[in-house]
Amino acid sequence: MFLAINPIAFSIGAFSVHWYGIILGTAALVGLLLAVQEGKRYGIVPDFFMDLVLIGVPSAIVGARIYYVAFKWEDYKDNLSEIFKVWHGGIAIYGALIGAIIAAVFYVRRKGYPFWRIADICAPGLIVGQAIGRWGNFMNQEAHGGPVSETFLRNSLHLPNWIVNQMLIEGQYYHPTFLYESLWNIVGLLILFWLRREGRFCGRRSCSSVILSGTRSAGSSSKGRARTAWISPDRHGWPH
């Protein structure tokens, strides 16, 4: 019997807590803890990163929502109140990066730190945050790829039942692109840690993380969110 996972983790009266929010919150927390640990290697106090998160996360959410709505304006122009209902899904990773970077540039300069050094320190945290955050897409059955057969998911990818069942959306199975990207981000995290051992120049890891993100979306593998134009019907949404 098919039973989709309930996107609501629990409710307190009329207030519902969604798995989507729990997972994104966990992603931000793990990313922060990793940045704090990386920062200790350079003598940067944890409070700096905590303040950076308090500034960067809201800026990222606003940027991500603006970016998404801009590309989906037809869906919002007749219902403007829906723009503010982020919990319904609909944010874009590129908009999040733009919003977070703009906020970080001002904050880091104000504190007197080299921007690229801080970007390098934060790069692993950002990548691991994306790896975790993609599971919010899974819980919401969104940001998936194109249609596939159940046989492909079970026999070719050998996915467990709970993932296969969640990929059945309105009678059709879809590519679990959230999983492809999450695994690719883990690979990217390992690459960034390897680059840390190299330590050749400031900005190397942060630039590499951007390249890895671009490769993830534009590569040629048929098993990733790569070739997004063909596998995933929505090029801009993360999550949506």
C-alpha positions as CSV (number, residue, x, y, z in Angstrom):
1,M,0.0,0.0,0.0
2,F,1.4,3.4,-1.0
3,L,1.5,6.0,1.7
4,A,3.3,9.3,1.1
5,I,5.3,10.8,4.0
6,N,3.3,13.5,5.8
7,P,5.1,16.8,5.2
8,I,3.9,18.0,8.7
9,A,6.1,16.7,11.4
10,F,3.8,17.6,14.3
11,S,1.1,20.2,15.3
12,I,0.6,22.2,18.4
13,G,-3.0,23.5,18.2
14,A,-3.4,25.4,15.0
15,F,0.4,25.7,14.6
16,S,2.0,23.1,12.3
17,V,5.7,22.3,12.1
18,H,6.7,21.1,8.6
19,W,9.6,18.7,8.0
20,Y,10.7,21.2,5.3
21,G,11.4,23.8,8.0
22,I,13.0,21.3,10.4
23,I,15.4,20.0,7.6
24,L,16.4,23.5,6.4
25,G,16.9,24.6,10.1
26,T,19.1,21.5,10.6
27,A,21.0,22.3,7.4
28,A,21.8,25.8,8.6
29,L,22.8,24.6,12.1
30,V,25.2,21.9,10.7
31,G,26.7,24.4,8.3
32,L,27.2,26.9,11.1
33,L,28.9,24.3,13.3
34,L,31.2,23.4,10.5
35,A,32.1,27.0,9.8
36,V,32.8,27.6,13.5
37,Q,35.2,24.6,13.5
38,E,36.9,25.8,10.3
39,G,37.2,29.3,11.7
40,K,39.0,28.1,14.8
41,R,41.9,27.2,12.6
42,Y,42.3,30.9,11.8
43,G,41.6,32.3,15.2
44,I,38.1,33.6,14.4
45,V,35.7,33.6,17.3
46,P,32.4,31.6,17.0
47,D,30.3,34.7,17.5
48,F,31.4,36.1,14.2
49,F,29.9,33.1,12.4
50,M,26.7,33.2,14.5
51,D,26.2,36.8,13.6
52,L,26.9,36.0,10.0
53,V,24.2,33.3,10.0
54,L,21.7,35.7,11.6
55,I,22.4,38.2,8.8
56,G,23.0,35.7,5.9
57,V,20.1,33.3,6.4
58,P,17.3,35.9,6.2
59,S,19.1,37.6,3.3
60,A,19.4,34.2,1.5
61,I,15.7,33.5,2.0
62,V,14.7,36.9,0.7
63,G,17.0,36.6,-2.3
64,A,15.9,33.0,-3.0
65,R,12.2,34.0,-2.9
66,I,12.7,37.1,-5.1
67,Y,14.6,35.0,-7.7
68,Y,12.0,32.3,-7.7
69,V,9.0,34.6,-7.9
70,A,10.7,36.6,-10.7
71,F,10.9,33.5,-12.9
72,K,7.4,32.3,-11.8
73,W,5.6,35.6,-11.9
74,E,2.7,34.2,-13.9
75,D,1.9,32.0,-10.9
76,Y,1.9,35.0,-8.4
77,K,0.7,38.1,-10.2
78,D,-3.0,37.4,-9.5
79,N,-2.3,36.2,-5.9
80,L,0.3,38.5,-4.4
81,S,-0.2,37.3,-0.8
82,E,1.2,33.9,-1.9
83,I,4.6,35.5,-2.5
84,F,5.1,35.7,1.3
85,K,4.1,32.1,2.0
86,V,7.5,30.6,1.8
87,W,6.4,27.5,3.7
88,H,4.4,26.5,0.7
89,G,7.8,26.1,-1.1
90,G,9.3,28.1,-3.9
91,I,12.9,29.3,-3.3
92,A,15.8,29.2,-5.7
93,I,19.4,28.3,-4.8
94,Y,20.9,30.9,-7.1
95,G,18.8,33.6,-5.5
96,A,19.8,32.4,-2.1
97,L,23.5,32.6,-3.0
98,I,23.1,36.1,-4.4
99,G,21.3,37.3,-1.2
100,A,23.7,35.6,1.1
101,I,26.8,36.9,-0.7
102,I,25.6,40.5,-0.8
103,A,24.9,40.4,3.0
104,A,28.2,38.7,3.7
105,V,30.2,41.2,1.7
106,F,28.9,44.1,3.8
107,Y,29.2,42.2,7.1
108,V,32.7,40.8,6.5
109,R,34.1,44.2,5.3
110,R,32.6,45.9,8.4
111,K,34.4,43.4,10.6
112,G,37.6,43.9,8.7
113,Y,38.2,40.4,7.6
114,P,39.4,39.4,4.0
115,F,36.2,38.3,2.2
116,W,37.8,35.4,0.3
117,R,39.3,34.0,3.4
118,I,35.9,33.9,5.1
119,A,34.3,32.6,1.9
120,D,36.8,29.7,2.0
121,I,36.0,29.0,5.6
122,C,32.3,29.0,5.0
123,A,32.3,27.0,1.7
124,P,32.2,23.5,3.3
125,G,29.4,24.6,5.6
126,L,27.4,25.9,2.6
127,I,27.9,22.6,0.7
128,V,26.9,20.4,3.6
129,G,23.9,22.6,4.2
130,Q,22.8,22.0,0.6
131,A,23.3,18.3,1.0
132,I,21.0,18.2,4.0
133,G,18.6,20.8,2.6
134,R,17.8,18.8,-0.5
135,W,15.9,16.3,1.7
136,G,13.4,19.1,2.3
137,N,12.6,18.7,-1.4
138,F,12.1,15.0,-0.8
139,M,9.6,15.6,2.1
140,N,7.6,18.1,-0.1
141,Q,7.8,15.9,-3.2
142,E,9.2,18.8,-5.2
143,A,12.2,19.8,-7.3
144,H,12.1,16.3,-8.8
145,G,13.3,15.3,-12.2
146,G,11.4,14.0,-15.2
147,P,9.2,10.9,-15.3
148,V,10.7,7.5,-14.9
149,S,9.4,4.0,-14.4
150,E,9.1,2.3,-11.0
151,T,11.4,-0.5,-12.3
152,F,14.1,2.1,-13.0
153,L,14.0,3.3,-9.4
154,R,13.9,-0.1,-7.8
155,N,16.0,-2.3,-10.1
156,S,18.4,0.2,-11.7
157,L,19.0,2.6,-8.8
158,H,18.2,0.0,-6.1
159,L,16.5,2.7,-4.0
160,P,14.6,1.6,-0.8
161,N,10.8,1.5,-0.7
162,W,10.5,4.7,1.3
163,I,12.3,6.8,-1.4
164,V,10.6,5.0,-4.3
165,N,7.1,5.6,-2.7
166,Q,7.8,9.2,-2.1
167,M,8.7,9.6,-5.8
168,L,5.2,8.6,-6.8
169,I,3.5,11.9,-7.4
170,E,0.0,12.0,-8.8
171,G,0.3,8.6,-10.3
172,Q,3.8,9.1,-11.9
173,Y,7.3,8.2,-10.7
174,Y,10.0,10.8,-11.1
175,H,13.8,11.1,-11.0
176,P,14.9,11.7,-7.3
177,T,17.0,14.7,-8.2
178,F,17.2,15.7,-4.6
179,L,19.2,12.5,-3.9
180,Y,21.5,13.0,-6.9
181,E,22.3,16.5,-5.8
182,S,22.7,15.6,-2.1
183,L,25.2,12.9,-3.0
184,W,27.1,15.2,-5.4
185,N,27.3,17.8,-2.6
186,I,28.9,15.2,-0.3
187,V,31.4,14.5,-3.0
188,G,32.0,18.2,-3.3
189,L,32.5,18.5,0.5
190,L,35.3,15.9,0.3
191,I,36.9,17.8,-2.6
192,L,36.9,21.0,-0.5
193,F,38.5,19.2,2.4
194,W,41.2,18.0,0.1
195,L,41.7,21.5,-1.2
196,R,42.1,22.6,2.4
197,R,45.1,20.4,2.7
198,E,46.6,22.0,-0.4
199,G,46.0,25.5,0.9
200,R,47.5,27.3,-2.1
201,F,45.6,30.5,-2.3
202,C,42.8,32.4,-0.7
203,G,39.5,32.0,-2.5
204,R,40.3,28.6,-4.0
205,R,37.7,26.6,-2.0
206,S,34.9,29.1,-2.4
207,C,35.5,29.3,-6.1
208,S,35.6,25.5,-6.3
209,S,32.3,25.3,-4.5
210,V,30.7,27.5,-7.1
211,I,32.1,25.4,-9.9
212,L,30.9,22.2,-8.2
213,S,27.4,23.7,-7.9
214,G,27.4,24.7,-11.6
215,T,28.7,21.3,-12.6
216,R,25.9,19.7,-10.6
217,S,23.3,21.5,-12.7
218,A,24.9,21.6,-16.1
219,G,26.9,18.3,-16.3
220,S,26.1,15.5,-18.7
221,S,25.3,12.7,-16.3
222,S,21.9,11.2,-16.8
223,K,21.8,10.2,-13.1
224,G,22.3,13.7,-11.6
225,R,20.3,16.8,-11.6
226,A,22.7,17.3,-14.3
227,R,21.2,18.1,-17.7
228,T,18.5,19.9,-15.7
229,A,16.8,21.0,-18.8
230,W,15.9,17.4,-19.6
231,I,15.6,15.7,-16.3
232,S,14.1,18.4,-14.1
233,P,11.2,20.5,-15.3
234,D,12.0,23.4,-13.1
235,R,15.5,25.0,-13.7
236,H,15.2,27.6,-11.1
237,G,13.5,26.1,-8.0
238,W,15.3,24.9,-4.9
239,P,13.3,23.9,-3.2
240,H,10.0,24.8,-4.9
